[in-house]
């Protein structure tokens, strides 16, 4: 889902909140394709910090089906994502690359919510070998 940022950029200190549904149904990477068993809408807060800088805050809860590395049995892996990023809208795509500012989720004046969530999942992806151990501890309570 794309969220237009022109509205929040129109006035300094303006804050908008949005709830966005994820359009992606699985996390696809070189490790494989992992379908989402459960996905909650993404809660977003976007704040104009002035001088064409934005703070993007997002919360999302997902559950992915991940096969265990040892037994290949499907394990439900909860993913609780929390994002707090600042984006300089004056910077070009090339400038962001030079500064190693990975904000590929901002395209022009649009925020791509799926890309934002994908990049956070990529950084927070659990070790599948540990998923079974986590599931054992979760079930022991």
PAZAPA-4460 file (N, C-alpha, C; in steps of 0.05 Angstrom, whole numbers, plus 32768, in hexadecimal, padded with zeros to 4 digits):
% residues 141
    n_x    n_y    n_z   ca_x   ca_y   ca_z    c_x    c_y    c_z   seq   type   mol
   8011   7FE9   8000   8000   8000   8000   8012   8019   8000     1      X     A
   800A   802C   7FF0   8019   8045   7FEE   800B   805A   7FFF     2      X     A
   801A   8069   800E   800F   8080   801D   801C   8099   8012     3      X     A
   800C   80AC   8009   8016   80C5   7FFE   8020   80D7   8015     4      X     A
   8038   80E1   8012   8044   80F1   8027   8041   810F   8024     5      X     A
   8035   8117   800E   8031   8134   8009   8021   8141   801F     6      X     A
   800D   8133   8029   7FFC   813F   803E   800C   8146   8057     7      X     A
   801D   8134   8060   802D   8139   8079   8043   814D   8073     8      X     A
   804D   814E   805A   8063   8161   8054   8059   817E   8050     9      X     A
   803F   8181   804E   8033   819C   8049   8036   81AF   8061    10      X     A
   803B   81A4   8079   803C   81B6   8091   804F   81AA   80A5    11      X     A
   8062   81BB   80AF   8075   81B2   80C3   8066   81A9   80DC    12      X     A
   8071   8195   80E9   8067   818A   8102   804C   817B   80FE    13      X     A
   8043   8178   80E6   802B   8169   80E0   802F   814C   80E5    14      X     A
   801B   813F   80F1   801C   8123   80F7   8004   8115   80EB    15      X     A
   8008   8100   80DD   7FF2   80F0   80D3   7FF4   80D3   80DD    16      X     A
   7FDE   80C7   80E1   7FDE   80AA   80E9   7FCD   809C   80D4    17      X     A
   7FD6   8084   80CD   7FC8   8074   80B9   7FCA   8057   80C2    18      X     A
   7FB6   8048   80BA   7FB6   802B   80BD   7FB6   8020   80A1    19      X     A
   7FCA   800F   809B   7FCD   8005   8080   7FCE   7FE6   8080    20      X     A
   7FBF   7FDA   806E   7FC0   7FBD   806B   7FD8   7FB6   805A    21      X     A
   7FE5   7FA0   8062   7FFB   7F95   8052   7FF0   7F87   803A    22      X     A
   7FFC   7F8C   8023   7FF4   7F7E   800A   8003   7F64   8006    23      X     A
   801B   7F62   8012   802B   7F4A   800E   8020   7F34   8021    24      X     A
   8020   7F1C   8016   8015   7F05   8025   802A   7EF2   802F    25      X     A
   8043   7EF8   8028   8059   7EE7   8031   8073   7EF8   8031    26      X     A
   8087   7EEE   8040   80A1   7EFA   8040   80B2   7EE9   802D    27      X     A
   80BB   7EF4   8017   80CA   7EE6   8003   80E7   7EF0   8002    28      X     A
   80FA   7EDE   8006   8116   7EE5   8006   8126   7ECE   7FFA    29      X     A
   8140   7ED0   7FFA   8151   7EBA   7FF0   814E   7EA1   8002    30      X     A
   8145   7EA5   801A   8140   7E8E   802C   8127   7E7E   8025    31      X     A
   8115   7E8A   8016   80FD   7E7D   800E   80E5   7E90   8010    32      X     A
   80CE   7E84   800E   80B5   7E93   8010   80A6   7E8A   8029    33      X     A
   809F   7E9D   803B   8093   7E97   8054   8078   7EA5   8056    34      X     A
   8063   7E95   8054   8048   7EA2   8054   8041   7EAD   8070    35      X     A
   8031   7EC2   806F   8027   7ECE   8088   800D   7EBF   8090    36      X     A
   800D   7EB5   80A8   7FF5   7EA7   80B3   7FE2   7EBC   80BE    37      X     A
   7FEF   7ED1   80C9   7FDF   7EE7   80D5   7FEE   7F01   80CE    38      X     A
   7FDE   7F16   80C8   7FEA   7F30   80C4   7FD6   7F45   80CC    39      X     A
   7FDF   7F56   80DE   7FCF   7F6D   80E7   7FD5   7F85   80D6    40      X     A
   7FC3   7F98   80D4   7FC9   7FB0   80C6   7FE0   7FBF   80D3    41      X     A
   7FEF   7FCE   80C3   8006   7FDE   80CC   7FFC   7FF9   80D6    42      X     A
   8004   8000   80EE   7FFC   8019   80FA   8014   802D   80F5    43      X     A
   800E   8043   80E7   8023   8056   80E0   801E   8071   80EC    44      X     A
   8033   807E   80F4   8033   809A   80FC   8049   80A8   80ED    45      X     A
   8042   80BD   80DE   8056   80CB   80CE   8056   80E8   80D7    46      X     A
   806E   80F1   80DF   8071   810C   80EA   8083   811D   80D9    47      X     A
   807B   8135   80D2   808C   8148   80C4   809E   8156   80D8    48      X     A
   80B8   8151   80D7   80CB   815C   80EA   80D5   8178   80E1    49      X     A
   80CD   8181   80CA   80D6   819A   80BF   80ED   8195   80AC    50      X     A
   80F2   81A9   809B   8108   81A7   8087   8106   818E   8076    51      X     A
   80EE   8186   806F   80E8   816F   805F   80F3   8155   806A    52      X     A
   80F3   8153   8084   80FB   813A   8091   80E2   812E   809F    53      X     A
   80DF   8113   809C   80C8   8105   80A7   80D2   80F0   80BB    54      X     A
   80C2   80EC   80D0   80C6   80D5   80E1   80AF   80C1   80DB    55      X     A
   80B7   80A9   80D4   80A3   8094   80CE   80A4   807F   80E4    56      X     A
   808E   807C   80F2   808C   8068   8107   8076   8054   80FE    57      X     A
   807C   803B   8102   8069   8026   80FA   806A   800F   810E    58      X     A
   8053   8002   8112   8051   7FEA   8122   8042   7FD6   8112    59      X     A
   804C   7FBD   8112   803F   7FA7   8104   8043   7F8D   8112    60      X     A
   802F   7F7C   8111   8031   7F61   811C   8029   7F4D   8107    61      X     A
   803B   7F3A   8102   8037   7F25   80EE   803E   7F0A   80FA    62      X     A
   8034   7EF5   80EE   803C   7EDA   80F5   8042   7ECC   80DB    63      X     A
   805B   7EC2   80D9   8064   7EB4   80C0   8066   7E96   80C6    64      X     A
   8061   7E87   80B1   8065   7E6A   80B3   8081   7E64   80A8    65      X     A
   8092   7E5A   80BA   80AE   7E55   80B3   80B5   7E37   80B9    66      X     A
   80C0   7E29   80A6   80C8   7E0D   80AB   80E1   7E0C   80BD    67      X     A
   80E0   7DFA   80D0   80F7   7DF5   80E1   810E   7DEB   80D0    68      X     A
   8126   7DF4   80D5   813D   7DEB   80C6   8144   7DCE   80CB    69      X     A
   813D   7DC4   80E2   8144   7DA8   80E9   812E   7D94   80E0    70      X     A
   8115   7D9A   80E7   8100   7D86   80E2   80ED   7D8E   80CC    71      X     A
   80F0   7DA6   80C1   80DF   7DB1   80AC   80C2   7DB5   80B4    72      X     A
   80BC   7DB1   80CD   80A0   7DB5   80D6   809B   7DD3   80D7    73      X     A
   8083   7DDB   80CF   807C   7DF7   80CE   8079   7E03   80EA    74      X     A
   8086   7E19   80EE   8086   7E27   8108   807A   7E43   8104    75      X     A
   8068   7E4A   8116   805D   7E65   8114   8071   7E79   8122    76      X     A
   807A   7E8C   8112   808D   7E9F   811D   8080   7EBB   811E    77      X     A
   807C   7EC5   8136   8070   7EE0   8139   8086   7EF5   8133    78      X     A
   807E   7F0A   8125   8090   7F20   811F   8082   7F3A   8129    79      X     A
   808E   7F46   813C   8084   7F60   8146   8097   7F75   813D    80      X     A
   808E   7F86   812B   80A0   7F9A   811F   809A   7FB5   8129    81      X     A
   80AF   7FC4   812F   80AD   7FDF   8138   80C1   7FF0   8128    82      X     A
   80B7   8004   811A   80C8   8015   8109   80C8   8031   8113    83      X     A
   80E0   803D   8114   80E2   805A   811A   80F9   8064   8109    84      X     A
   80F2   8070   80F2   8107   8079   80DF   8102   8096   80D8    85      X     A
   8118   80A4   80D2   8117   80BF   80C8   811F   80BF   80AB    86      X     A
   8111   80CE   809B   8116   80CE   807E   8119   80EC   8076    87      X     A
   812F   80F1   8068   8133   810C   805D   8128   810C   8040    88      X     A
   8112   811A   803C   8105   811A   8022   8114   812B   800E    89      X     A
   8127   813C   8017   8137   814C   8004   814C   813B   7FF6    90      X     A
   8153   8125   8002   8168   8114   7FF7   815F   8104   7FDF    91      X     A
   816F   8102   7FCB   8169   80F2   7FB4   816E   80D4   7FBA    92      X     A
   8164   80C3   7FA9   8168   80A6   7FAD   8186   80A0   7FAC    93      X     A
   8195   80AE   7F9B   81B2   80AA   7F99   81C0   80B3   7FB3    94      X     A
   81B6   80CA   7FBE   81C1   80D4   7FD7   81BD   80C2   7FEE    95      X     A
   81A5   80B5   7FEE   819F   80A2   8004   81B2   8089   8002    96      X     A
   81B7   8081   7FEA   81C9   806A   7FE6   81E5   8071   7FF0    97      X     A
   81EF   8089   7FE8   8209   8092   7FF1   820B   8093   800F    98      X     A
   81F6   809C   801C   81F6   809F   803A   81EF   8085   8048    99      X     A
   81EB   8070   8037   81E3   8055   8042   81C9   8057   8052   100      X     A
   81B7   8069   8049   819D   806C   8055   818A   805B   8046   101      X     A
   8183   8045   8051   8172   8031   8042   8155   8038   8046   102      X     A
   814B   804A   8036   812F   8052   8037   8122   804C   801C   103      X     A
   8125   8034   8012   8119   802D   7FF8   80FA   802B   7FFA   104      X     A
   80EF   802F   8012   80D2   802E   8015   80C6   8049   8010   105      X     A
   80D6   805E   800B   80CC   8078   8003   80D3   807B   7FE5   106      X     A
   80BD   807E   7FD5   80C0   8081   7FB8   80B4   809B   7FB0   107      X     A
   80C5   80AE   7FAA   80BA   80C9   7FA4   80AE   80D4   7FBE   108      X     A
   8094   80DB   7FBD   8086   80E4   7FD4   8071   80D0   7FDD   109      X     A
   8078   80B6   7FDA   8066   80A1   7FE3   8075   808E   7FF6   110      X     A
   8067   8084   800A   8072   8070   801C   8066   8055   8015   111      X     A
   8077   8042   800E   806E   8027   8007   806F   8017   8021   112      X     A
   8057   8012   802C   8055   8004   8046   8060   7FE8   8044   113      X     A
   805B   7FDA   802E   8065   7FBE   802B   8083   7FBD   802B   114      X     A
   8090   7FD0   801D   80AD   7FD1   801D   80B9   7FD7   8039   115      X     A
   80AB   7FE9   8047   80B4   7FF0   8062   80B3   7FD8   8074   116      X     A
   809D   7FC9   8073   809A   7FB1   8083   80AE   7F9B   807A   117      X     A
   80B1   7F98   8060   80C4   7F84   8056   80E0   7F89   8060   118      X     A
   80E9   7FA2   805F   8104   7FA8   8068   8108   7FA3   8086   119      X     A
   80F3   7FA8   8095   80F4   7FA2   80B2   80F4   7F84   80B8   120      X     A
   80E5   7F75   80A9   80E5   7F58   80AC   8101   7F4D   80A5   121      X     A
   810C   7F58   8090   8127   7F4F   8087   813B   7F52   809E   122      X     A
   813A   7F69   80AC   814D   7F6E   80C1   8147   7F5E   80DA   123      X     A
   812D   7F58   80DF   8125   7F4A   80F7   811E   7F2D   80F4   124      X     A
   8125   7F21   80DD   811E   7F06   80D7   812B   7EF3   80EB   125      X     A
   811C   7EE1   80F8   8128   7ED0   810D   8137   7EB9   8100   126      X     A
   8148   7EAD   8110   8157   7E95   8109   8144   7E7E   810A   127      X     A
   813D   7E70   80F4   8129   7E5B   80F4   8131   7E44   8106   128      X     A
   814B   7E40   810B   8152   7E2A   811D   814A   7E30   813A   129      X     A
   8148   7E4A   8141   8140   7E51   815C   8122   7E53   815F   130      X     A
   8113   7E53   8148   80F6   7E55   8149   80EA   7E3E   8159   131      X     A
   80F4   7E26   8155   80E9   7E0F   8163   80EE   7E12   8181   132      X     A
   8105   7E1B   8189   810B   7E1E   81A5   80F9   7E34   81B1   133      X     A
   80F5   7E49   81A3   80E4   7E5F   81AD   80C7   7E54   81B0   134      X     A
   80BF   7E43   819D   80A4   7E38   819E   80A1   7E25   81B6   135      X     A
   80B6   7E16   81BD   80B5   7E04   81D5   80B2   7E15   81EE   136      X     A
   80C2   7E2A   81F1   80C0   7E3C   8208   80A5   7E49   820A   137      X     A
   809A   7E51   81F3   8080   7E5E   81F2   806A   7E4B   81FC   138      X     A
   806C   7E32   81F3   8058   7E1E   81FA   805B   7E14   8217   139      X     A
   8072   7E18   8223   8076   7E0D   823E   8069   7E1F   8253   140      X     A
   8062   7E38   824C   8055   7E4A   825F   8038   7E45   8262   141      X     A
***
